[in-house]
């Protein structure tokens, strides 16, 4: 697996972890972030490379700063 894919996997795992800690479904997070639920699913599975604006929307919907979503993500 390339480092890019590892980075996307780790980022997605972080999104999933914070989402479940907040008790949100993918659908609820998508609604709060004004994104499609399938997009959230793709991010969590590491198959989507989210834009900066999407990352900011997700972080805001989770009530956190976007930097927290990058914990443990290496280039």
C-alpha positions as CSV (number, residue, x, y, z in Angstrom):
1,X,0.0,0.0,0.0
2,X,1.4,3.4,-0.9
3,X,1.9,6.1,1.7
4,X,-0.9,8.1,0.0
5,X,-3.3,5.3,0.7
6,X,-2.1,4.9,4.2
7,X,-2.7,8.6,4.8
8,X,-6.2,8.3,3.5
9,X,-6.9,5.2,5.5
10,X,-5.6,6.9,8.7
11,X,-7.6,10.0,8.0
12,X,-10.7,8.0,7.4
13,X,-10.2,6.0,10.6
14,X,-10.0,9.3,12.5
15,X,-13.2,10.6,11.0
16,X,-15.0,7.3,11.9
17,X,-13.6,7.3,15.4
18,X,-14.7,10.8,16.2
19,X,-18.1,10.3,14.5
20,X,-18.8,7.2,16.5
21,X,-17.6,8.9,19.7
22,X,-20.2,11.6,19.0
23,X,-22.9,9.0,18.5
24,X,-23.5,10.1,14.9
25,X,-24.4,7.9,11.9
26,X,-22.7,8.6,8.6
27,X,-26.0,10.0,7.4
28,X,-26.2,12.4,10.4
29,X,-22.6,13.6,10.0
30,X,-23.2,14.1,6.2
31,X,-26.3,16.2,6.9
32,X,-24.5,18.3,9.5
33,X,-21.5,18.8,7.1
34,X,-23.8,19.3,4.1
35,X,-22.1,16.4,2.3
36,X,-23.4,13.2,0.7
37,X,-23.5,10.1,3.0
38,X,-21.7,8.1,0.3
39,X,-18.9,10.7,0.4
40,X,-18.5,10.3,4.1
41,X,-18.5,6.5,3.7
42,X,-15.7,6.8,1.0
43,X,-13.6,9.0,3.3
44,X,-13.9,6.6,6.2
45,X,-13.0,3.7,3.9
46,X,-9.9,5.6,2.6
47,X,-11.1,5.6,-1.0
48,X,-11.9,9.3,-1.2
49,X,-9.4,12.1,-1.0
50,X,-11.4,14.9,0.6
51,X,-10.9,18.5,-0.3
52,X,-9.8,21.1,2.3
53,X,-13.3,22.5,2.4
54,X,-14.8,19.1,3.0
55,X,-12.3,18.5,5.8
56,X,-13.3,21.8,7.4
57,X,-17.0,21.0,7.1
58,X,-16.5,17.6,8.7
59,X,-14.5,19.0,11.5
60,X,-17.1,21.7,12.2
61,X,-19.9,19.1,12.1
62,X,-17.9,17.1,14.7
63,X,-17.3,20.2,16.9
64,X,-13.6,20.0,16.6
65,X,-10.7,21.6,14.8
66,X,-9.6,20.1,11.5
67,X,-6.1,19.4,12.8
68,X,-7.5,16.8,15.1
69,X,-8.6,14.7,12.2
70,X,-5.0,14.4,11.0
71,X,-3.7,12.8,14.3
72,X,-1.3,10.0,13.3
73,X,-1.6,10.7,9.6
74,X,1.8,10.6,7.9
75,X,2.8,11.7,4.5
